[in-house]
């Protein structure tokens, strides 16, 4: 490991960061500095574990830090929060920048993506998304031409964000299908950086026995409308599910949407409807996932990746939307996974995976996502950038 390798991480107080700390320190011990932006400097971190190389900071302090970085520093952006923008644009050209895309940066930005594309028919009708007005679109399109006669015109938020993304060298994602989709959305070419926030061993006990006795169906992983729960309910409401628990995790998300999901779930499934409304430790949650025979995740983009991997490992028959790049990735590597749009029906939802299919899924997942494999991948990529 070269002594000059210095990696500076910029992040907010998110639950994923502790795993990133563990992985980067495992590969490059003593070479990492994490700058964490909390909501308020007066508040303690909710998620990130305080360590000697983990510092609480502000956007203003980050700008000062940008002028003191070593020439061959590597910057890792854990998401692309607007609070990072000024820092990124002030970085020296010699510094390499890696952006680990969380998804919200493009999918929640109307300038890049129509969020309504992520919603199924019933959900979209019930929860219509705001779109840019014709006037807003026209003003944005006319801005570059107006700048020809008025060069001092400041950059619009859209233009400023575009410049920030242009400064980034590497786009980090867990798989190439998602990387390609984000590059298409931002209309910029980047270098692929392969990174998984959660090695398999951090998600679950890889030595656990396979449980064949499955008792439930799980729908979604959170209370956000991109889970399209209402459409799933409508699809399966007439399936023969009398003795099957319907588990629906709703312990975080959008309150108005969660209330609608609760109302419709109780209406369709009565006593078999089992919403999860409270936070629970990972071990307890995994115990629930082990009981799942069928998982229906109707997300149209990459979401719930950790949940999906755990469900597959425990032996669930997983249905994903064909619009979700993660579905295409799993199919590509040979995982037994099923299409929500074309393969979910009363018969398929009643047939669970065989022992051989579960064992094959486990073998493929462990080959790709075990801790040492991901560590070697991370190490090689950083060393190549640092060369």
QUIPETA-V996612 format. One line per field, one symbol per residue. ss: DSSP state (h for helix, s for strand, l for the rest). phi: phi as a letter, one per 20 degrees, with the letter a starting at -180 (. if undefined). psi: psi as a letter, one per 30 degrees, with the letter a starting at -180 (. if undefined). A space follows every 10 residues. Layout:
ss=???
phi=???
psi=???
This chain:
ss=llllllssss ssllllhhhh hhhhhhhlll lsssssslll llllllllll lllsssllhh hhhhhhllll lllsssssll lhhhhhhhhl lllllsssss lllhhhhlll llllhhhhll hhhhhhllll lllhhhhhhh hhhhhhhhhl llllllhhhh hhhhhhllls sssllhhhhh hhhhhhllll sssslllllh hhhlllllll lllllssssl llslhhhlhh hhhhhhllll llllsssssl llslhhhhhh hhhhhhhhhh hhssssllll lhhhhhhhhh lsssssslll llllhhhhhh hhhhllssss llllhhhhhh hhlllllssh hhhllllhhh llllhhhhhh hhhhhhhhhl hhhhhhhhhh hhhhhhl
phi=.ffffcdddd bdfdfffgff gfffffecfn ddcddddefb ffeffedfef bgddcebcgf fgfffgedff gdfdddeenc fgfegffffd ffffeecdde feoffdfedf fdbefffedf gfffffcfef dfffffffff fegfffffec gfgfffgfff fgfffffeec debfbfffgf fffffelbec efcebdfcgg feebefeffe defdcbddcm caedffflgf ffgffdfdff dgddfdecfc ebqdgffgff fffffffedl fefcfdddfc ggffffffff eeecddceee cfblffffff ffffofeddc fffegfgfff ffenffbcef fddebgfffe defegfffff gffffffecf gfffffffgf fffffef
psi=jkffjkkkkk llilffeeee eeeeeeeikg fkkkjkjlek ffklkeekkk legkkkalee eeeeeffgkl eglkkjjjli kfffeeeefg klffkkkkjj kfefeefgjf fekjffffkl eeeeeeikkk lkleeeeeee efeeeefefi ffklkleeee eeeeeefkek jklfleeeee eeeeefhkkl kkjjkkfjle ffeljfgklk jfjkflkkja flhkfffhee eeeeegfgli gegkkjkjkg flbkeeeeee eeeeeeeefb ffkikjfkkl leeeeeeeef fkekkjjhkg ljlheeeeee eeefgkjkkl kffjfeeeee eeggkjllke effkleeeff jlkleeeeee eeeeeeeegl eeeeeeeeee eeeeef.
